[in-house]
Amino acid sequence: MKRVLTAVVLIPVVMVLVFLAPRWGWLFTLATAAVAALAAWEFLALAERGEAKSPRVAVLLAIVALFAASYEWPDQIPAILGVLGLGLLVYCAFRTPIEQVLPAASTSIFCLFYVGFTLIALPALREQTNGPSLVAFLLCVVWAGDIAALYVGRTLGRHKLAPRLSPGKSWEGAVASVAGSLLAAGGLVALARWMANMDSAKLSYPEELGYWLGLAVILNIAAQLGDLAESALKRSAGVKDSGTLLPGHGGVLDRIDALLLAAPVLWYAQVIHQRF
């Protein structure tokens, strides 16, 4: 029940942020940066359990700077990421005990990439021509897959998917997750076409249905891999959840782990599709 209530509160808030007028794009970027900062804090807490004591405040400032700079200069993200990564290396070299420089610098730079760079894809996607529709597609496909995997896996799961990484996940749940994502994608495209007939352009999916269904499968696989990767990180640190901020969901990192891979995958898929 806690899981359901938390979702009921958060999902409308997220969708309002996604579909706000274009002039409020900075608010969506700010909200995404705040989520990234919370997830980074949890990740660095996990890393400390593995004896990697990174400078948390410096990493959070680097992530916020990455979002701020990408908002102003979106075509310079690789260069900005490089400058911030090197800055964290220098900071760790001079501000941490010498025996901690290597793990601290490695963890700090990885956190910047794993949580910051990946979530930069969300505001970047939203700035596309049909950006809010793309972000809504991403979120609904990932959420639907997660819900289907949870309930089908608990009820029918018999064959373990990756017991070393996440003992609770099953092949039955993974297949149901793909089916859930496909249903969400089909439903969104159908809704967009119905709205177009009503002279509404709030949702826009101009390509053929097959493109969006194929994209839903790719995003679902990326999301499941992201979930498993975060599970591996938690098991390495010896914890079940990354935090306790979201009742029924664990921490922020637990809630967005699937998006950390799915969001950049959608971004690159769109770039490739536009080029070819």
Residue frames relative to the residue before (quaternion, step in Angstrom):
aa qw qx qy qz dx dy dz
M 1.0000 0.0000 0.0000 0.0000 0.00 0.00 0.00
K 0.6206 0.5358 -0.3413 0.4596 3.59 1.03 -0.79
R 0.6394 0.5359 -0.3196 0.4492 3.56 1.00 -0.86
V 0.6714 0.4984 -0.2903 0.4654 3.57 0.95 -0.94
L 0.6742 0.5047 -0.2993 0.4485 3.59 0.87 -0.95
T 0.6320 0.5261 -0.3318 0.4623 3.57 1.00 -0.79
A 0.6610 0.4998 -0.3021 0.4712 3.57 0.98 -0.87
V 0.6320 0.5447 -0.3307 0.4410 3.60 0.98 -0.83
V 0.6772 0.4757 -0.2856 0.4832 3.59 1.06 -0.73
L 0.7500 0.4548 -0.2328 0.4201 3.57 0.78 -1.05
I 0.6372 0.5727 -0.3493 0.3794 3.62 0.90 -0.87
P 0.6715 0.4724 -0.3312 0.4651 3.68 0.80 -0.80
V 0.6226 0.5420 -0.3430 0.4483 3.59 1.02 -0.77
V 0.6619 0.5076 -0.3020 0.4615 3.56 0.93 -0.93
M 0.6815 0.4935 -0.2965 0.4517 3.58 0.89 -0.91
V 0.6032 0.5371 -0.3583 0.4683 3.60 1.07 -0.63
L 0.6540 0.5061 -0.3087 0.4699 3.58 0.96 -0.86
V 0.6481 0.5339 -0.3189 0.4396 3.58 0.98 -0.84
F 0.8050 0.3308 -0.1442 0.4710 3.57 0.84 -0.99
L 0.3405 0.7223 -0.5260 0.2926 3.60 1.17 0.35
A 0.6639 -0.5146 0.3595 0.4064 3.54 -1.20 0.52
P 0.6597 -0.5513 0.3345 0.3861 3.63 -1.07 0.67
R 0.6376 0.5503 -0.3490 0.4108 3.61 1.01 -0.69
W 0.6698 0.4612 -0.2930 0.5028 3.58 1.30 -0.24
G 0.2659 0.7986 -0.5022 0.1982 3.58 1.19 0.43
W 0.5945 0.5812 -0.3608 0.4227 3.57 1.12 -0.67
L 0.6275 0.5441 -0.3433 0.4385 3.60 1.09 -0.68
F 0.6309 0.5156 -0.3283 0.4779 3.58 1.04 -0.74
T 0.6417 0.5133 -0.3161 0.4742 3.58 0.99 -0.83
L 0.6501 0.5168 -0.3107 0.4623 3.58 0.97 -0.86
A 0.6604 0.5003 -0.3088 0.4671 3.59 0.93 -0.88
T 0.6506 0.5070 -0.3153 0.4692 3.59 0.98 -0.81
A 0.6350 0.5241 -0.3225 0.4670 3.58 1.02 -0.79
A 0.6399 0.5184 -0.3274 0.4633 3.60 1.01 -0.77
V 0.6396 0.5073 -0.3221 0.4794 3.59 0.99 -0.81
A 0.6463 0.5207 -0.3161 0.4595 3.59 0.95 -0.87
A 0.6508 0.5166 -0.3170 0.4572 3.60 0.97 -0.83
L 0.6532 0.5012 -0.3149 0.4722 3.61 0.96 -0.82
A 0.6605 0.4958 -0.3063 0.4734 3.57 0.95 -0.87
A 0.6389 0.5267 -0.3270 0.4555 3.59 1.01 -0.77
W 0.6188 0.5412 -0.3402 0.4567 3.58 1.00 -0.80
E 0.6704 0.4855 -0.2941 0.4777 3.58 0.96 -0.87
F 0.6388 0.5262 -0.3332 0.4517 3.58 0.98 -0.79
L 0.6769 0.4885 -0.2992 0.4621 3.57 0.92 -0.87
A 0.5986 0.5356 -0.3582 0.4759 3.57 1.18 -0.54
L 0.6190 0.5198 -0.3372 0.4827 3.59 1.06 -0.71
A 0.6620 0.5215 -0.3070 0.4421 3.57 0.93 -0.93
E 0.6185 0.5555 -0.3478 0.4335 3.59 1.05 -0.69
R 0.5967 0.5539 -0.3630 0.4532 3.57 1.15 -0.55
G 0.6968 0.4172 -0.2557 0.5245 3.55 1.24 -0.47
E 0.5820 -0.6334 0.3372 0.3825 3.57 1.25 0.52
A 0.5399 0.5689 -0.4384 0.4390 3.61 1.16 0.53
K 0.0575 -0.8305 0.5538 -0.0151 3.56 -0.06 1.30
S 0.0715 -0.8270 0.5575 -0.0112 3.54 -0.04 1.34
P 0.5359 -0.6048 0.4697 0.3554 3.60 -1.21 0.43
R 0.3082 -0.8142 0.4589 0.1773 3.57 0.02 1.31
V 0.6742 0.5034 -0.3128 0.4408 3.58 0.81 -0.98
A 0.6505 0.5172 -0.3220 0.4535 3.60 0.92 -0.85
V 0.6560 0.5025 -0.3148 0.4669 3.59 0.98 -0.82
L 0.6527 0.5081 -0.3194 0.4624 3.59 0.93 -0.85
L 0.6441 0.5095 -0.3233 0.4702 3.59 0.98 -0.80
A 0.6340 0.5250 -0.3309 0.4614 3.58 1.03 -0.75
I 0.6551 0.5077 -0.3134 0.4636 3.60 0.98 -0.81
V 0.6483 0.4993 -0.3143 0.4812 3.57 0.96 -0.85
A 0.6456 0.5160 -0.3164 0.4656 3.58 0.98 -0.83
L 0.6148 0.5507 -0.3410 0.4499 3.59 1.06 -0.75
F 0.6795 0.4736 -0.2919 0.4782 3.59 0.91 -0.89
A 0.6576 0.5120 -0.3192 0.4512 3.59 0.92 -0.88
A 0.6870 0.4792 -0.2850 0.4659 3.57 0.90 -0.92
S 0.6583 0.5073 -0.3193 0.4553 3.58 1.00 -0.76
Y 0.6015 0.5499 -0.3571 0.4564 3.58 1.17 -0.52
E 0.7158 0.4316 -0.2423 0.4926 3.56 1.02 -0.82
W 0.8030 0.1220 -0.0298 0.5826 3.59 0.98 -0.86
P 0.0832 -0.8594 0.5024 0.0451 3.64 0.52 1.13
D 0.6677 0.4982 -0.3095 0.4585 3.61 1.15 -0.49
Q 0.6798 0.4772 -0.2847 0.4786 3.60 1.28 -0.01
I 0.2629 0.8162 -0.4891 0.1596 3.60 1.21 0.32
P 0.6587 0.4991 -0.3506 0.4405 3.70 0.78 -0.80
A 0.6663 0.4953 -0.3081 0.4645 3.59 0.93 -0.86
I 0.6450 0.5193 -0.3176 0.4620 3.58 0.98 -0.86
L 0.6402 0.5231 -0.3210 0.4621 3.58 0.96 -0.88
G 0.6579 0.5187 -0.3103 0.4492 3.58 0.95 -0.85
V 0.6554 0.5082 -0.3124 0.4633 3.58 0.92 -0.89
L 0.6830 0.4830 -0.2915 0.4639 3.59 0.88 -0.91
G 0.6340 0.5276 -0.3303 0.4588 3.59 1.03 -0.76
L 0.6667 0.4788 -0.2974 0.4877 3.58 0.94 -0.85
G 0.6137 0.5511 -0.3422 0.4501 3.57 1.08 -0.69
L 0.6535 0.4966 -0.3105 0.4796 3.57 1.01 -0.80
L 0.6080 0.5489 -0.3496 0.4548 3.59 1.05 -0.72
V 0.6801 0.4768 -0.2909 0.4749 3.59 0.85 -0.96
Y 0.6363 0.5319 -0.3340 0.4479 3.59 0.94 -0.85
C 0.6819 0.4816 -0.2942 0.4654 3.58 0.87 -0.93
A 0.6280 0.5576 -0.3395 0.4236 3.57 1.03 -0.77
F 0.7863 0.3425 -0.1665 0.4866 3.57 0.98 -0.81
R 0.7700 0.3899 -0.1865 0.4694 3.60 1.15 -0.49
T 0.6930 0.4037 -0.2977 0.5179 3.62 1.21 0.12
P 0.6261 -0.5179 0.4006 0.4234 3.61 -1.16 0.44
I 0.6217 -0.6126 0.3407 0.3495 3.55 -0.95 0.93
E 0.6750 0.4927 -0.3065 0.4558 3.60 1.01 -0.74
Q 0.6935 0.4577 -0.2699 0.4866 3.59 1.27 -0.24
V 0.4301 0.7395 -0.4529 0.2508 3.61 1.21 -0.17
L 0.6877 0.4926 -0.3016 0.4397 3.61 0.79 -0.96
P 0.7194 0.4099 -0.2909 0.4794 3.68 0.66 -0.90
A 0.6443 0.5289 -0.3370 0.4377 3.59 0.99 -0.76
A 0.6806 0.4787 -0.2927 0.4712 3.59 0.88 -0.93
S 0.6545 0.5191 -0.3176 0.4485 3.60 0.91 -0.89
T 0.6829 0.4826 -0.2850 0.4685 3.56 0.90 -0.94
S 0.6502 0.5326 -0.3194 0.4377 3.58 0.94 -0.86
I 0.6966 0.4600 -0.2757 0.4767 3.57 0.85 -0.98
F 0.6355 0.5172 -0.3341 0.4660 3.60 1.02 -0.74
C 0.6338 0.5276 -0.3288 0.4602 3.59 1.01 -0.78
L 0.6188 0.5429 -0.3316 0.4609 3.58 1.00 -0.83
F 0.7015 0.4478 -0.2600 0.4896 3.57 0.97 -0.85
Y 0.7089 0.5038 -0.2691 0.4138 3.57 0.77 -1.11
V 0.7870 0.2895 -0.1461 0.5249 3.59 0.93 -0.87
G 0.7243 0.4491 -0.2574 0.4555 3.60 0.93 -0.85
F 0.7311 0.4463 -0.2540 0.4493 3.56 0.58 -1.16
T 0.6591 0.5194 -0.3236 0.4371 3.60 0.95 -0.81
L 0.7168 0.4441 -0.2622 0.4693 3.60 0.93 -0.85
I 0.4650 0.6487 -0.4515 0.3989 3.59 1.26 -0.15
A 0.5650 0.6225 -0.3774 0.3883 3.59 1.17 -0.56
L 0.6100 0.5838 -0.3651 0.3922 3.62 1.05 -0.65
P 0.7117 0.3937 -0.2845 0.5075 3.67 0.69 -0.88
A 0.6020 0.5522 -0.3688 0.4433 3.60 1.10 -0.59
L 0.6480 0.5022 -0.3105 0.4811 3.59 1.00 -0.81
R 0.6655 0.5273 -0.3133 0.4254 3.56 0.92 -0.88
E 0.6565 0.5175 -0.3133 0.4506 3.58 1.14 -0.49
Q 0.4855 0.6505 -0.4474 0.3755 3.60 1.25 0.00
T 0.7285 -0.4364 0.2929 0.4394 3.58 -1.29 0.28
N 0.7761 0.1621 -0.0917 0.6024 3.58 0.93 -0.90
G 0.0669 0.8838 -0.4601 0.0514 3.53 1.13 0.83
P 0.6758 0.4806 -0.3237 0.4554 3.64 0.72 -0.90
S 0.6344 0.5235 -0.3293 0.4637 3.59 1.05 -0.74
L 0.6418 0.5226 -0.3218 0.4599 3.59 1.01 -0.79
V 0.6672 0.4856 -0.3038 0.4762 3.59 0.92 -0.89
A 0.6371 0.5139 -0.3292 0.4708 3.59 0.99 -0.80
F 0.6217 0.5372 -0.3325 0.4630 3.59 1.02 -0.79
L 0.6562 0.5194 -0.3033 0.4557 3.56 0.88 -0.97
L 0.7068 0.4713 -0.2736 0.4511 3.57 0.74 -1.06
C 0.6885 0.4854 -0.2965 0.4500 3.60 0.85 -0.92
V 0.6383 0.5218 -0.3267 0.4622 3.59 1.00 -0.79
V 0.6820 0.4766 -0.2874 0.4744 3.59 0.91 -0.92
W 0.6743 0.4980 -0.3020 0.4540 3.59 0.87 -0.92
A 0.6614 0.5067 -0.3149 0.4546 3.59 0.90 -0.90
G 0.6486 0.5117 -0.3161 0.4665 3.57 0.99 -0.80
D 0.6477 0.5250 -0.3097 0.4571 3.56 1.00 -0.84
I 0.6665 0.4986 -0.3021 0.4646 3.59 0.93 -0.90
A 0.6630 0.5045 -0.3097 0.4582 3.58 0.91 -0.92
A 0.6525 0.5147 -0.3149 0.4584 3.58 0.96 -0.86
L 0.6453 0.5450 -0.3212 0.4282 3.57 0.96 -0.88
Y 0.7736 0.3871 -0.2165 0.4526 3.58 0.63 -1.08
V 0.6633 0.4712 -0.3133 0.4898 3.60 0.99 -0.74
G 0.6416 0.5328 -0.3270 0.4445 3.58 0.97 -0.80
R 0.6701 0.4947 -0.3000 0.4651 3.57 0.97 -0.83
T 0.7235 0.4526 -0.2405 0.4625 3.56 1.02 -0.84
L 0.8355 0.2101 -0.0569 0.5044 3.57 0.81 -1.05
G 0.4661 0.7259 -0.4256 0.2734 3.59 1.23 -0.23
R 0.0138 0.8123 -0.5806 0.0536 3.58 -0.68 1.11
H 0.7636 0.3299 -0.1647 0.5300 3.58 1.02 -0.83
K 0.3997 -0.7519 0.4773 0.2168 3.56 -0.55 1.19
L 0.4084 -0.7227 0.5124 0.2201 3.53 -0.98 0.93
A 0.7738 -0.1315 0.1389 0.6038 3.58 0.78 -1.05
P 0.1352 -0.8602 0.4850 0.0806 3.59 0.48 1.17
R 0.6243 0.5462 -0.3538 0.4321 3.59 1.08 -0.57
L 0.7337 0.4068 -0.2190 0.4981 3.56 1.10 -0.72
S 0.8002 -0.0535 0.0943 0.5898 3.56 0.89 -0.97
P 0.2711 -0.8235 0.4750 0.1505 3.61 0.06 1.27
G 0.6656 0.5426 -0.3100 0.4080 3.60 1.09 -0.57
K 0.6411 0.5443 -0.3322 0.4270 3.60 1.17 -0.36
S 0.1383 -0.8026 0.5794 0.0315 3.55 -1.01 0.90
W 0.6268 -0.5228 0.4187 0.3980 3.54 -1.31 0.30
E 0.6066 0.5529 -0.3538 0.4487 3.56 1.07 -0.71
G 0.6628 0.4951 -0.2976 0.4764 3.56 0.98 -0.85
A 0.6377 0.5349 -0.3280 0.4469 3.58 1.02 -0.80
V 0.6581 0.4928 -0.3075 0.4791 3.59 0.96 -0.84
A 0.6433 0.5108 -0.3176 0.4737 3.57 0.99 -0.83
S 0.6091 0.5588 -0.3478 0.4424 3.57 1.07 -0.71
V 0.6447 0.5035 -0.3188 0.4787 3.59 0.95 -0.85
A 0.6529 0.5144 -0.3119 0.4602 3.58 0.95 -0.90
G 0.6445 0.5251 -0.3176 0.4561 3.59 0.98 -0.82
S 0.6563 0.5040 -0.3063 0.4705 3.57 0.99 -0.83
L 0.6372 0.5242 -0.3249 0.4621 3.58 1.01 -0.77
L 0.6495 0.5105 -0.3148 0.4674 3.57 0.97 -0.84
A 0.6503 0.5118 -0.3158 0.4642 3.58 0.98 -0.85
A 0.6556 0.5092 -0.3133 0.4611 3.59 0.95 -0.87
G 0.6675 0.4985 -0.3009 0.4641 3.57 0.89 -0.92
G 0.6549 0.5201 -0.3068 0.4544 3.56 1.00 -0.84
L 0.6627 0.5047 -0.3084 0.4594 3.59 0.97 -0.83
V 0.6549 0.4981 -0.3198 0.4698 3.59 0.95 -0.83
A 0.6468 0.5093 -0.3196 0.4692 3.58 0.98 -0.83
L 0.6475 0.5147 -0.3146 0.4657 3.58 0.99 -0.84
A 0.6441 0.5258 -0.3216 0.4530 3.59 0.97 -0.85
R 0.6784 0.4838 -0.2994 0.4648 3.61 0.94 -0.83
W 0.6200 0.5224 -0.3384 0.4777 3.57 1.08 -0.68
M 0.6602 0.5005 -0.3054 0.4695 3.57 0.97 -0.85
A 0.6109 0.5447 -0.3501 0.4556 3.58 1.08 -0.69
N 0.6443 0.5111 -0.3159 0.4732 3.57 1.03 -0.74
M 0.6866 0.4383 -0.2663 0.5153 3.57 1.24 -0.49
D 0.4964 -0.6853 0.3919 0.3609 3.57 1.37 0.34
S 0.5109 0.5905 -0.4535 0.4297 3.57 1.00 0.88
A 0.1665 -0.8091 0.5594 0.0686 3.57 -0.89 0.94
K 0.2547 0.7936 -0.5165 0.1963 3.58 1.13 0.54
L 0.7568 0.1905 -0.1206 0.6135 3.55 1.12 -0.72
S 0.0207 0.8092 -0.5847 0.0539 3.58 -0.93 0.88
Y 0.1091 0.7607 -0.6292 0.1161 3.55 -0.67 1.19
P 0.1386 -0.8774 0.4538 0.0708 3.58 0.37 1.28
E 0.6265 0.5506 -0.3606 0.4175 3.62 1.04 -0.59
E 0.6757 -0.4807 0.3700 0.4189 3.55 -1.35 0.16
L 0.6648 -0.5214 0.3628 0.3932 3.55 -1.22 0.54
G 0.6259 0.5711 -0.3415 0.4069 3.59 0.97 -0.83
Y 0.6121 0.5514 -0.3498 0.4459 3.58 1.06 -0.71
W 0.7101 0.4600 -0.2670 0.4613 3.57 0.84 -0.97
L 0.6274 0.5157 -0.3455 0.4702 3.59 1.07 -0.62
G 0.6504 0.5009 -0.3170 0.4749 3.58 0.98 -0.80
L 0.6419 0.5169 -0.3138 0.4715 3.55 1.04 -0.81
A 0.6189 0.5476 -0.3428 0.4467 3.60 1.04 -0.73
V 0.6440 0.5093 -0.3258 0.4688 3.60 0.99 -0.78
I 0.6529 0.5121 -0.3131 0.4620 3.59 0.92 -0.89
L 0.6742 0.4890 -0.2952 0.4683 3.58 0.91 -0.90
N 0.6322 0.5326 -0.3375 0.4504 3.57 1.01 -0.74
I 0.6486 0.5025 -0.3211 0.4729 3.58 0.94 -0.85
A 0.6438 0.5136 -0.3179 0.4698 3.59 0.97 -0.85
A 0.6552 0.5178 -0.3102 0.4542 3.58 0.97 -0.88
Q 0.6685 0.4896 -0.3081 0.4674 3.59 0.92 -0.84
L 0.6315 0.5119 -0.3295 0.4801 3.59 1.05 -0.71
G 0.6369 0.5254 -0.3234 0.4623 3.58 1.03 -0.76
D 0.6303 0.5287 -0.3160 0.4727 3.56 1.04 -0.80
L 0.6846 0.4794 -0.2829 0.4706 3.57 0.90 -0.93
A 0.6283 0.5369 -0.3409 0.4482 3.59 1.01 -0.76
E 0.6743 0.4738 -0.3053 0.4771 3.59 0.94 -0.83
S 0.5977 0.5524 -0.3539 0.4609 3.59 1.11 -0.64
A 0.6346 0.5251 -0.3231 0.4661 3.56 1.05 -0.79
L 0.6397 0.5216 -0.3217 0.4640 3.58 0.99 -0.82
K 0.6716 0.4933 -0.3001 0.4643 3.59 0.94 -0.87
R 0.6592 0.4956 -0.3166 0.4686 3.59 0.93 -0.82
S 0.6115 0.5438 -0.3460 0.4589 3.56 1.10 -0.67
A 0.7120 0.4243 -0.2393 0.5057 3.57 1.13 -0.72
G 0.4696 -0.7158 0.4142 0.3091 3.57 1.28 -0.12
V 0.5952 0.5404 -0.3838 0.4543 3.60 1.09 0.68
K 0.4899 -0.6612 0.4892 0.2889 3.56 -1.27 0.46
D 0.7940 0.1154 -0.0402 0.5955 3.59 0.97 -0.89
S 0.5263 -0.6413 0.4534 0.3257 3.56 -1.16 0.56
G 0.7979 -0.0796 0.0680 0.5937 3.59 1.23 -0.43
T 0.4330 -0.6959 0.5136 0.2538 3.56 -1.31 -0.19
L 0.3482 0.7917 -0.4593 0.2026 3.58 1.24 0.19
L 0.7700 0.3026 -0.1584 0.5390 3.60 1.01 -0.82
P 0.3782 -0.7494 0.4898 0.2355 3.64 -0.34 1.16
G 0.8178 0.2154 -0.1877 0.4995 3.55 -0.86 1.02
H 0.7413 0.3814 -0.2100 0.5107 3.58 1.22 -0.35
G 0.4939 -0.6243 0.4576 0.3961 3.60 1.18 -0.39
G 0.7678 -0.3239 0.2580 0.4889 3.54 -0.89 -0.96
V 0.7045 -0.4270 0.3462 0.4489 3.54 -1.34 0.01
L 0.6413 0.5289 -0.3254 0.4507 3.58 0.96 -0.84
D 0.6168 0.5403 -0.3392 0.4611 3.59 1.07 -0.71
R 0.6949 0.4949 -0.2712 0.4457 3.56 1.01 -0.83
I 0.7829 0.3372 -0.1744 0.4929 3.61 1.00 -0.72
D 0.3548 0.7751 -0.4803 0.2066 3.61 1.23 -0.01
A 0.6522 0.5151 -0.3211 0.4541 3.60 0.99 -0.79
L 0.6560 0.5261 -0.3105 0.4432 3.59 1.01 -0.80
L 0.5776 0.6195 -0.3809 0.3709 3.59 1.10 -0.61
L 0.7195 0.3353 -0.2413 0.5583 3.58 1.19 -0.42
A 0.6694 0.5340 -0.3166 0.4080 3.59 0.92 -0.88
A 0.6432 0.5481 -0.3395 0.4131 3.62 0.94 -0.83
P 0.7079 0.4186 -0.2961 0.4858 3.66 0.75 -0.85
V 0.5863 0.5628 -0.3789 0.4426 3.61 1.11 -0.58
L 0.6560 0.4885 -0.3166 0.4804 3.61 0.94 -0.82
W 0.6304 0.5390 -0.3382 0.4445 3.58 0.96 -0.81
Y 0.7054 0.4472 -0.2717 0.4781 3.58 0.82 -0.99
A 0.6031 0.5517 -0.3580 0.4514 3.60 1.08 -0.65
Q 0.6599 0.4967 -0.3019 0.4761 3.58 1.01 -0.80
V 0.6293 0.5257 -0.3343 0.4646 3.58 1.01 -0.80
I 0.6653 0.4931 -0.2991 0.4741 3.60 0.90 -0.92
H 0.6599 0.5160 -0.3112 0.4488 3.58 0.92 -0.91
Q 0.6740 0.4900 -0.2980 0.4657 3.60 0.97 -0.80
R 0.6607 0.5082 -0.3086 0.4581 3.58 1.10 -0.68
F 0.8068 0.2628 -0.1080 0.5180 3.58 0.98 -0.85
